[in-house]
Amino acid sequence: MRYLAMLTVCVVSALYVPPAGAQQGSGFHLQEATVAGIHVALAARQLTCTQLTRLYLDRIAAYDAQGPALHAIITVNPKAMEVAAEMDRAYQASPASVGALHCIPVILKDNFNTVDLPTTGGNVSMKTSVPPADAFTVARIRKAGALILAKANMQEFARGGMSISSLGGQVRNPYDLSRTPGGSSGGTGAAIASSFAVLGTGSDTGQSIRSPASANNLVGIRPTRGLVSRSGVIPNSLTQDEVGPIARTVVDAALLLDVMAGYDPADAITAFGKGHIPRSYAELLDPGALKGARIGVMTNLFGTAERHGEVNQVMESVIARMVGLGAIIVRFDLPAYDVLAPVVSTSQFEARIVMDRYFGALGPRAPVKSFAELVAAKTSAVQKTLERLAVACRDERDNLMPHLIDCVNAYCTEGEIVEAMASVYGRYVERSVF
């Protein structure tokens, strides 16, 4: 059985030592707190869910709108303390019956539907939009016992990588306030890097989980297609959208993936995940897993200009470390990718269709009822992008699809793709959806 996941792995430092409170003298430290560490502290009665939630809320209050003003958060859950108190009561009554993510604070990118909080996509016209139901993944996260602490700022409607929105403003990178945190899930990235919560969610049409994971020194997972449901998440592309975890450690990212993965009748593509999901990704983690693993390094993805030198050095040090852990590195070049990449995005063709479907599902009280209405409101930080999409969805298919077909025929046949993959994976290459 082959299991599905793709990881971007880094380590993050903390910004802040909290004021005197529950953690002082208790052995529990909020900075870099993990799922396992929190659960150990709860079991040892060093910490309560109420105390933990207050620490995180105080941290958001101290650093999101004031101080460095990270602008990582759009909405804080006003009932977070009430939920935490109920979790304390449940834990006291029966510690063994709580979920795998009991009391773990989670920050959702603000394109994940929440039945009790607005879901805005970062757009000011959507600031009162409360969906009729949770996203499939949000419902699973709640069922696992997690506490939805807040909704994160983002690149508005996930259209770009700067993480700026008309509702939340520009998200700042906590490592360097003059830089962006990547995007489009930059609010989640900045929030988790700043220890505003333990776990976060992102969506990824192009690189929108991987970019903020890299820019904020985190772990991001863009799952293989079919592993995690996209239903209830404001969409960009039926073909390219995926959603997944953002966390500070590989283990915590795997724990959240365990909860998010699963079949959802509302997202038919998840049928392909059946039979490919292990009991637990976290349990499969193995420090010796790189021994003998073949890792492909696509060399034409490395920048050649002088400004890329520092990043390339970091990448080479990571490659050297993987070799030291037993990995077999296979470097290869795929020039056809450079030709195809600019013209294979499906979101420009699909955006209007999938967004109209999303708006239509919000019900009669929705503040925005169609893509055309959104564009006409002229309230968006990505207004020009939305206007281009309105045209693209109508006209550009006829103009671009023949060119795309020519590119595929001229530059990258299926055989060439398989041959390139075979140079990395050797005899293990299979023609399969996974």
N, C-alpha and C positions, 0 to 999 in steps of 0.2 A: 504494500500500500504506500502510495506517495502522499506526503502531507504538504500543505500549502502555506507558504508565508514568505515575505521578503522583508528584511530588516535593514534599517539604517541605525548603526550603533555608535553612540558616543557617551561621554561622561559629562556631567554638569556640576558646576560649583554653585554654592549658595551665596545670597546677597546679604543676609540679614540675620541677626540674633534677636529673637522675640523678647518683649519685655517680660518682667516677672509674671509668672502664671503657673499653669498646671505643670509645665515641663520642668520648672526649676527644682533641682534636687531629686527628681523622680527617675532619672535615667533615660527619659524619653526626650528626643530632640527633634524639633519640627523641621529644621533644615535637613533636606535630603531624606526625609521620612519615607519609608517604603510600606507596602501593604503588609508584609510580614512583620516589620517592626511595630507598626500600629497595633496589629492583632496581638503581638506579644505583650505590649503595654496594657492593652485592654484586659487581657487575661490575668495579668499580674496586679490589676487594680491600681496601676500607676496613672491611669488616664481614663476618662470617660468620653463618650462620643460628643457630649455637650461641650466639654472642655476643648477637645480637638477642633470642633467646628468653630468655636469662638476664636481660637488661635489663628485659624486660616482667614476668618472674616476680618479680624483685626489687621492681618497682614495686607489683605486687599485694600482695606481702608487707608492704610498707611502709605501704600506705594502705587496704587493704580490711578487715582485722580489727583493726588498730591505727591510731594516729594519728587521722585523722578518722573511721575505722571506717565506711566507706561501705556495707559489707554488699552489695556489688554482685555478688559471686561466691559460688556454692554449691560448685562442684567445680573444682579445678585439675587439669589433666591430669598425672598422676604420671609419664608417659612423655614429656613434652614435650621434655626435653633429649635423650632417645634419638632421638626422631623428627627433631629438628633436626640431630643429628649425621649421621643417615642422609641427610638432605637436603643437607648439606654435601658428603658423599661423591658423591652423584648429580650435584651441580652441578660439582664439580671434574672428574668424569669426562666430562661432556657438558653444558656450559652451555646449548647450543641446544635440548636435548631436554626441559627442565623446563617445567612448566605455567605458565599465565598468572598464577597467584597463588602462584608458588613462594615458600615460606618466609614467607608473609604470615600473621601471627598473627590468628586469628579467635576471637571469643567467641560461643558459641551460647546463645540463650535456652534455659533448661532445660526446654523442652517439645519440643525437637527431638531425635529419637531418635539415640543414638550407641551403636554396638555395643560400644565399649570403655570407656564411662563410664556411670554411672547417669543416667537421665532421670526427673526427679522431679516436674516441675510445681510445685516448691516445697513439696511435701507431705511431712511427716515419715514417714508410712506408706509412701511410695514411695522412701525414701532408698536402698534396695538394688535398685531396679528397673533392670536392665540389659536393654534390648531385644534381640531376636534379630538385628536388622539396623539399619543407618543409615537415617535419613530419606532420601528421594530427593534432596533438596537438599543434605544433608550429604555424601552420596556424591559428588555433583557437585563440591562444594567441595573435598573431599579429592583427587579426580581432577585438579583444576586446580592442585594442589600446595600448597594452603594448609595451615597447621598449626593444628589445633584445640587452642587453648591452655586454654580453660576453659568451664564452663557458668555462665550468669548467673542470679542471683536474679530473681524476678518476682512480680507479683501472683499468688498461688497459683491454679493452674489457669486463669490469665488471667481470673479473675472479678472485674474491677474495675480501678481506675486508680491505686491508692496504691503498688503494688509492695511488698507485705508478704506474708510467707509463714511457715508454721509451721516450715519447715526453715532458712530463711535470715534471718528477721527483717525489719526495715524497711530498705529501701534508702534511702540519703540522697542528696540532690542535691549534687554536688560544688561547685556555685556558691553554695549556701546550705544548710548542713547542717540548718537548721531546716525545710526544705521537702522535699517528695517530689520524685522525679525523673520524675513522670508514670508512666503504666502502660498496659497491664500489662507492657510490655517495659522497665520502668524500670531493671532491673539491667544490661541491655545498654546502655541510654542512659548511665547513670552510668559504666559501665566504659569506653566509647569516649570519652566526654568527659574522663575522667581519664587517657587514654592508657594503659589496661591492655592494649590491642590496637589493631590498625589497622581491622579490620572486625568487624561484628557482625550478628546476625540477630534478627529479631523476628517476632511474629505479631500479626494485627490483625483482631479481630472487629468492633469499633466504631471505636476510634481508637488502638489499642494500639501501633502503630508511630509514628503521627504525634504522639501526645501526648508520649512521651519525646524524640522528635526536637526538638520545640518547647521542652520544658522544659530540655533539656541543650544547646541551641544546635547541633544536628546536622542531617544530611540523612537523611530517612527516606523510604522508598518503599513505599507500599501498592499493589501491582500491580493492574492491571485483572484481573478474574476470568478465569481460564483461562490466564494467562501463566505462573504458577509453581505447581508441585505442592504440595499440602498433605499428601500421604501421609507417614506416619511422624512427624507432629507431633500432640501431644496436642490433641484438637479441642474446640471449643465448639459450632460450628454448621456443618453441611455447606453451608448457604446463604451465610453471611457471612464465614467464616474466609478470610484470606489470609496469606501470609508473604512477607517481603521483607528488604532490606538496611537497616542503620543504619551510617552512616559520618560522617566529619568533612568530607568534600568531595563535591561532585557527581560528580566523575570517579571517585572510589573507590566510591561507591554504584553508579554505572553499571557499573563493572568487576565488582562482585559480582553485580549483576542479570544481566549477561551469562552468568555461570556458573550461576545459579540457574534461569533461565528455560528451559523446554523441555517437551516432551510426556512424560507419564508414564502408562502404561497403568493404574496403580493409582489414578489420580485422573482420571476420565473427562472432567471439565470442561476439562482442559488440551488436549483435542482442538480446542477453539475457538481456541486460540492458534496453531494451525498456519497458516502463511502470513502471520502478523502479527509475527513476531519477526525483527528485522534481524540481520545478521551480528554487529554490535556496537553497543550503545547508547552506549558510550563514544566510539566513532568518530563517532557522529552529533552529539555535543555541538558546539554552535555559539554563540560569544559574541554573534552578531548575531541569534539565533533569535527574540528578542522583537519585532523590527521588524515591525510590521503584525499581530502576533498579537492576537486578541481574547480578553481575560481577563475572565471573569465575577466580579463581587464581590457575593455574596449578603448584602445588608445586614442582614437579620433574624438573621444569625448573630453579629453584633457585639453584645456586651453593652451594656446601657444604664445599668446602675447605676454609681455613682461608682467602685467598685473596678475596673471594667473600663477606666477612662480611660487608664491608662498603656499597657496592651496595645493599645488602639485607636490610640493615637498611633504606636506602633511599626508597626502594620499600615498606617496611612496613609503613613508614611515609605517603607515597602516599595512600596506602590502608586505613590507619586510617583517612586520610582526606576525602576520598570518603565515608567512613562510616559516617563521620560527616555531609556530604552533603546528606545523606539519602540512600546511596547505600546498597544493600544486598550482602555481600561477601560470595561466596561459594568456599571453598578450596577443591581441588580434586587432585588425583594422577593418572597418566596414564602411568604406566611402559612400556607399549607396544610402546609408542612414542620413548623411548630411544633406542629400538631395531630397529624400522623402520626408524627413521630419517636418519641414515647414508646411507641407501640404496634406498631411494625413489626419490632422485634427478634425474630428467629427462634430465637436461641440458647436462650431459655427453653423452647421446645418441643422442640428438637433435642438439647440437651445430654446427656440421659440415653442416648439412642439411640447417639449418636456416641461417647460415652465408654465405653459398654459394648462397642462394637465395638473400640475401642482396647485396652481391658483384655483382651478375649478374644484379641487377637493377640499378647499378651506371652508366652503359653505357660504351662505348668503351674507353673513356679517363680515366677511373678509374685507380689509381696507383696500386691497388690490385684487381685481378679479380676472385680469388677463395681462399677457405680456404687452399688448398694445397700450393698455391703460397705464402700465408701469412706465413705458417709454414716454407717453404723453404727459405724465406728471412732472417730468424734468426735475426730479429731486435727487437723482443718483450721483454719487461720486464717480461712477463709471458711465455717465450718460452717453458719451460718444461711443463707447463700446457697445452699449445696448442698442443705440441707433444703427450702428454697423451690423449688428446681429439681425436686426429687423429686416435689413436689406438682404443680408447674406442668406437668411433662411428662405427668402423668396427667389433670389436671383442667382446666387453664386454657385449653387449646385450645378447648374447648366454650364457655367464658365469653368469651374475648377475640376469637376469629376473627370472629363476627358483628359486633362493634364495629369491628374493623379494616375489614371490608368496607363498613360504613356510612360510615366515615371516608373511604375511598377514593372511594365513590360520591358523597359529599356535598361533598368538599373538593378533590379532585385527580384529575380525569379525565386519561386519556392525552393528550388534546388540549391540556389546560392545561399539562401537563409539557412537551410538545413546543414549545408556544408560548413558555414560559419559556426553554427551551433555545435556541430560535430567536432570542430577543432578544440572546443572547450570541454564538452561532455563526453567525448570519445564515443564508444560503442553504446552508451546509455541513451542516446538521443532517440526519442519516440515521437511520432506524429500524433499529438494528443492535445486536447484543450488544456491539459495541465502539464 
